[in-house]
Amino acid sequence: MDESSAITAFAALSQPTRLAVVRLLIQSGADGMPAGQIAERLGVVQNTLSVHLSLLSSAGLIRAERQGRIIIYSADMAGMRALIGFLLQDCCGGRPETCAPFLNQLTCAC
C-alpha cells in the first residue's frame, strides 16, 4: 500500500459511522451482511449508509458482492492487511523482539 492509499483509508475510517461499519463487518466474518441489516444494526438511514459504504469500498476496506437483488458487504481483509502492513512496515527499527507483544496480540485476537 502506498501513502496515498493509506491516507484515503484513514480518512474513510475517521468518521464514526464508517468506523462502526468496518468493525461490524469484521465481526460478521466472510459471510458479510446486506446493507439493510447494517443500517438496522447501526441505526443509520439507508441512503446515508449507502454513501458511507461507497467511501469504504473506494478506500479498499470493504467489498460488495451482489447475490440476486441483494448486495452483501464484507470487510476486505486484504485491504485491512495492507493498511496494517503499511503502518508496521518499519516496525521497531528492525528489532522484531520489540514488536513481538503487539504482533502476538494481532495474530491471537481472533
Buried (B, 14 or more C-beta within 10 A) or exposed (E): BEEEBBEBBEEBBEEEBBBBBBEBBBEBEEEBBBBEBBBEBBEBEEEEBBEBBEBBBEBBBBBBEEEEEEBBBBBBBEBBEBBEEBEEEEBEEEEEEEBEEEEEEEEEEE
